[in-house]
Amino acid sequence: MVSGTNDEGAKTVRTVFGSKAFNYAKPVSLIRELVRQSTGPGDIVLDFFAGSATTAQAVMELNAEDGGDRRFIMVSSTEATEDEPDKNLCRDVTAERVRRLNASDDPKYADLAAPFAYLRTREIAFEDLDYDLAPKDAWAALETLHGLPLTLYDDAIPWNAHEGDGVTLVMVDRFDAALLEWLRERSRQNVFVYAWAPGQLARELGDVEVEIRSVRDTLVRGFQQ
Ligand SMILES: C[S@@+](CC[C@H](N)C(=O)[O-])C[C@H]1O[C@@H](n2cnc3c(N)ncnc32)[C@H](O)[C@@H]1O
């Protein structure tokens, strides 16, 4: 028998946030039991109407309980309106709940841990892709396509690299000589180099034989399927 009341949900939100940060939050106990019944320890749990991220807390509690490695994807809208243009529920409630649970020294939550990435989607009209696609957006998408954990893209340097288990990703925004050295020092097996203008980069790299892919074409292909 699964139970849990909305009153429990409200109390939990007050405990985590110190205030009534969200109305009508679901009880963690209910969602935890539903997740327990419907997932195994390595599963990914998606909540597309995540609100106050009760589901994230439920997954974190179950993992702490059974040593599982369930992951979660919480999707929500910002709930911004004309009256409240800066309202950002995702940042200030959904993600904030997970941040607070990670940092909590309340004995109830001490064992909870979930490193996570906070991402914001935005729509880019296809015809504006070349102007509107920022390197950091492309970086997150490429890391995702290669199954790498997401990392922050550093805009201040000409190229970013992510050396993962078995695959290295490089995204070149601007060429510099250090890239040549860096590539020469590595076996180029499983190194994936992406550039905005692959032909131009290939000429700069001269005798360094490495496959260079187009950022734009890869993303268009990857996300059109
Ligand atoms: C009923 S609440 C979810 C409550 C959640 N189970 C909890 O315990 O906090 C629904 C949430 O879905 C979000 N939402 C509404 N439309 C959405 C959409 N199109 N895509 C993603 N999220 C949306 C709203 O911002 C709202 O926070």
The ligand as a Gaussian input file, in Angstrom:
#p B3LYP/6-31G(d) Opt

LIG

0 1
 C        1.763000      19.951000     -10.836000
 S        3.371000      20.620000     -11.000000
 C        4.383000      19.237000     -10.618000
 C        4.505000      18.969000      -9.142000
 C        5.621000      18.057000      -8.812000
 N        5.216000      16.661000      -8.987000
 C        6.074000      18.344000      -7.388000
 O        5.947000      17.481000      -6.509000
 O        6.561000      19.424000      -7.172000
 C        3.559000      20.744000     -12.753000
 C        4.812000      21.484000     -13.176000
 O        4.964000      21.299000     -14.573000
 C        5.552000      22.453000     -15.116000
 N        5.152000      22.576000     -16.539000
 C        4.028000      23.084000     -17.042000
 N        4.020000      23.024000     -18.384000
 C        5.187000      22.457000     -18.746000
 C        5.783000      22.091000     -19.986000
 N        5.168000      22.304000     -21.133000
 N        6.983000      21.503000     -19.979000
 C        7.613000      21.270000     -18.812000
 N        7.095000      21.581000     -17.601000
 C        5.905000      22.170000     -17.560000
 C        5.004000      23.602000     -14.309000
 O        5.963000      24.619000     -14.270000
 C        4.777000      22.964000     -12.930000
 O        5.803000      23.337000     -12.075000

